[in-house]
Amino acid sequence: MFRAKKQELIARFGLTNWIADPKLHDLIGHISEGGAVHPHTDFECEGRMHMRINVLVSKPEGGCVPLLDDIPIAVDLGDAWLCLASHCKHATTAVEGPRARSIVSYGLQVGREDGFKLLTTYVGWRNARRPTRAAAE
């Protein structure tokens, strides 16, 4: 089941030149009340970019919102999102309430060509969501 979902998501995101992430691999993340993911970026193999495809399998009552370069993204049960983990600071807000947040996270090291295509799309998305300097003043 997990392997089939991984292959489906890899195809959906158009990734062709990838290897399994050798450090974090695929994982199940479970965060309980008050917990959060601290802001960080992840290791990349030489000539590759680290990407994670995350699938939300358990949603808390509140909080634990994924943040990509400090921009919150709305996700619901069953949603999948791509994180360019070696090029994007990623984190979550804290879990609110007794119900935990769980994800299945597929770790990939993708070739630079695939990676830069997605990075270009991501930078456009990020720049469209960041407040302008004038709006901040």
C-alpha positions as CSV (number, residue, x, y, z in Angstrom):
1,M,0.0,0.0,0.0
2,F,2.7,2.5,1.0
3,R,4.9,1.7,-2.0
4,A,2.0,2.0,-4.4
5,K,1.1,5.4,-3.0
6,K,4.7,6.5,-3.2
7,Q,4.9,5.5,-6.9
8,E,1.6,7.3,-7.6
9,L,2.8,10.5,-6.0
10,I,6.2,10.4,-7.7
11,A,4.4,10.1,-11.1
12,R,1.9,12.9,-10.2
13,F,4.8,15.3,-9.4
14,G,6.7,14.2,-12.6
15,L,9.8,12.9,-10.9
16,T,11.9,10.6,-13.0
17,N,15.6,10.8,-11.9
18,W,15.4,10.0,-8.2
19,I,16.9,7.7,-5.5
20,A,15.6,7.0,-2.0
21,D,16.9,9.5,0.6
22,P,19.8,7.7,2.2
23,K,19.6,9.5,5.6
24,L,15.9,10.0,6.5
25,H,14.4,7.4,4.1
26,D,10.6,7.2,4.1
27,L,9.1,7.8,7.6
28,I,6.0,8.2,9.6
29,G,5.9,11.4,11.6
30,H,3.7,11.7,14.7
31,I,3.4,14.9,16.7
32,S,1.3,15.1,19.9
33,E,-0.1,18.1,21.7
34,G,2.2,21.0,22.0
35,G,4.8,19.5,19.6
36,A,6.0,21.1,16.4
37,V,8.6,20.7,13.7
38,H,11.3,23.4,14.2
39,P,12.4,25.4,11.1
40,H,15.1,23.7,9.2
41,T,16.4,22.5,5.8
42,D,17.6,19.0,5.1
43,F,20.8,17.4,3.7
44,E,21.1,16.8,-0.1
45,C,23.3,14.3,-1.9
46,E,25.9,15.8,-4.2
47,G,24.3,16.7,-7.6
48,R,20.8,16.1,-6.2
49,M,18.0,17.9,-4.3
50,H,16.2,16.5,-1.2
51,M,12.5,16.4,-1.6
52,R,9.8,15.0,0.6
53,I,6.3,14.1,-0.4
54,N,4.1,14.3,2.7
55,V,0.6,12.8,3.1
56,L,-1.6,13.9,6.1
57,V,-3.1,10.8,7.7
58,S,-4.2,12.2,11.1
59,K,-5.2,15.8,11.7
60,P,-5.2,17.5,15.1
61,E,-8.0,19.7,16.4
62,G,-5.9,22.7,15.6
63,G,-2.4,23.8,14.7
64,C,0.4,21.8,13.2
65,V,0.1,23.8,10.0
66,P,2.9,23.1,7.6
67,L,5.1,26.2,6.9
68,L,7.2,26.5,3.8
69,D,9.6,29.5,4.2
70,D,7.2,30.7,6.9
71,I,4.2,30.5,4.6
72,P,1.4,28.4,6.0
73,I,-0.2,25.8,3.7
74,A,-3.7,24.4,4.2
75,V,-3.8,20.6,4.2
76,D,-6.6,18.3,5.0
77,L,-6.8,14.5,5.6
78,G,-5.4,12.6,2.7
79,D,-3.8,15.6,1.1
80,A,-0.3,15.3,-0.3
81,W,2.2,18.2,-0.6
82,L,5.8,18.4,-1.9
83,C,8.5,20.0,0.2
84,L,11.8,20.9,-1.4
85,A,13.5,20.0,1.8
86,S,17.1,21.0,0.9
87,H,16.1,24.4,-0.5
88,C,13.1,25.4,1.6
89,K,13.0,26.2,5.3
90,H,10.2,24.0,6.5
91,A,8.4,23.7,9.9
92,T,5.0,23.4,11.5
93,T,3.1,25.3,14.1
94,A,2.4,23.5,17.4
95,V,-0.3,20.9,17.7
96,E,-3.4,22.2,19.6
97,G,-5.6,19.7,21.4
98,P,-5.2,16.0,22.4
99,R,-5.5,14.5,18.9
100,A,-2.1,14.1,17.2
101,R,-0.9,14.9,13.7
102,S,0.5,12.1,11.7
103,I,2.0,12.0,8.2
104,V,3.6,9.5,5.9
105,S,6.7,11.3,4.4
106,Y,8.4,9.8,1.4
107,G,12.1,10.9,1.1
108,L,13.7,11.4,-2.3
109,Q,16.9,12.7,-3.7
110,V,16.0,14.0,-7.2
111,G,18.3,14.9,-10.0
112,R,19.0,18.6,-10.4
113,E,17.0,18.9,-13.7
114,D,13.7,17.7,-12.0
115,G,14.6,19.6,-8.9
116,F,15.2,23.0,-10.6
117,K,11.9,22.7,-12.5
118,L,10.0,22.3,-9.3
119,L,12.1,24.9,-7.5
120,T,11.3,27.4,-10.2
121,T,7.6,26.7,-9.7
122,Y,8.0,26.9,-5.9
123,V,9.8,30.2,-6.0
124,G,7.0,31.7,-8.1
125,W,4.4,30.3,-5.6
126,R,6.4,31.6,-2.6
127,N,7.0,35.1,-4.1
128,A,3.3,35.5,-4.9
129,R,2.5,34.8,-1.2
130,R,5.1,36.9,0.6
131,P,4.1,40.3,1.7
132,T,5.7,43.1,-0.3
133,R,8.1,45.4,1.4
134,A,5.6,48.3,1.0
135,A,2.8,46.3,2.6
136,A,5.0,45.5,5.6
137,E,5.8,49.1,6.3
